[in-house]
């Protein structure tokens, strides 16, 4: 199950569980759409993979017998931040941004 991190790991903007602006990589690194498009150019600063829209977890369990939804599995509250400097990120992105994610 996705952790659903609460913030962009680059600019620290809030990304609530129902945000359509959240983007994640296959390791769940989380960034806002603005950072992905304007700074990262669809390159995860950590793994180098692509970033896709984060799924939105339903507010409630639509199948009561399964106990799903945010009410039963709330979003994470621990804010995360990239461990890399902006300079390092810019160099990493420049090196691989022109390689399609499926070929990285």
C-alpha positions in Angstrom: 0.0 0.0 0.0 1.3 3.5 -0.9 2.5 5.6 2.0 1.0 8.8 0.4 3.6 11.3 1.5 2.3 14.7 2.5 4.6 17.0 0.7 6.8 17.7 -2.3 10.3 16.5 -1.5 11.8 19.4 -3.4 9.8 22.5 -2.7 7.9 21.3 0.4 4.4 22.3 -0.9 1.6 20.4 0.8 0.2 17.4 -1.2 -2.8 16.1 0.6 -4.1 12.6 -0.1 -6.6 13.9 -2.6 -4.1 16.1 -4.5 -4.1 15.7 -8.3 -0.8 17.5 -8.3 1.2 14.8 -6.6 3.7 12.7 -8.7 5.6 9.6 -7.6 8.3 7.3 -8.8 8.3 3.5 -8.4 10.0 4.0 -5.0 7.3 6.5 -3.9 9.5 9.6 -3.9 6.9 12.3 -4.1 7.0 15.6 -5.9 4.5 18.2 -7.1 3.6 18.5 -10.7 5.3 21.9 -11.0 8.7 20.6 -9.8 8.4 17.5 -12.0 7.7 19.6 -15.1 9.9 22.7 -14.5 12.8 21.4 -12.5 13.0 17.6 -12.7 11.9 17.1 -16.3 10.3 13.8 -15.3 13.5 12.5 -13.7 13.4 11.2 -10.1 16.4 12.8 -8.3 16.9 9.6 -6.3 16.5 6.6 -8.7 16.4 8.3 -12.1 13.1 6.8 -13.1 10.1 8.7 -14.4 7.3 10.2 -12.3 3.6 9.6 -12.7 0.4 10.9 -11.1 0.0 9.5 -7.6 -3.3 7.5 -7.3 -5.9 9.0 -5.0 -7.0 6.7 -2.2 -10.8 6.8 -1.7 -12.0 8.6 1.4 -14.1 5.7 2.6 -14.3 2.0 2.1 -16.8 1.3 -0.7 -16.7 -2.4 0.2 -17.3 -2.4 3.9 -16.1 -6.0 4.3 -12.6 -4.9 3.1 -12.0 -1.9 5.4 -10.2 0.1 2.8 -10.0 3.9 2.2 -8.4 6.7 4.1 -10.6 6.2 7.1 -8.9 2.8 7.6 -5.5 3.5 6.0 -4.7 7.2 6.5 -2.1 9.1 4.5 1.4 9.5 5.9 2.3 12.5 8.0 6.1 12.4 8.0 7.4 15.0 5.7 10.3 13.9 3.5 12.9 15.9 1.7 15.4 15.1 -1.1 18.8 14.3 0.3 20.5 15.8 -2.8 21.4 19.5 -3.3 19.7 21.4 -6.0 23.1 21.6 -7.9 23.4 17.8 -7.7 19.8 17.3 -8.8 20.3 19.7 -11.8 23.4 17.8 -12.9 21.6 14.4 -12.5 18.6 15.6 -14.5 20.7 17.1 -17.3 22.6 13.9 -17.7 19.5 11.6 -18.3 16.4 13.8 -19.0 16.6 13.1 -22.7 16.4 9.3 -22.2 12.8 8.1 -22.0 11.9 6.6 -18.6 11.3 3.2 -20.1 14.9 3.1 -21.3 16.7 4.5 -18.3 
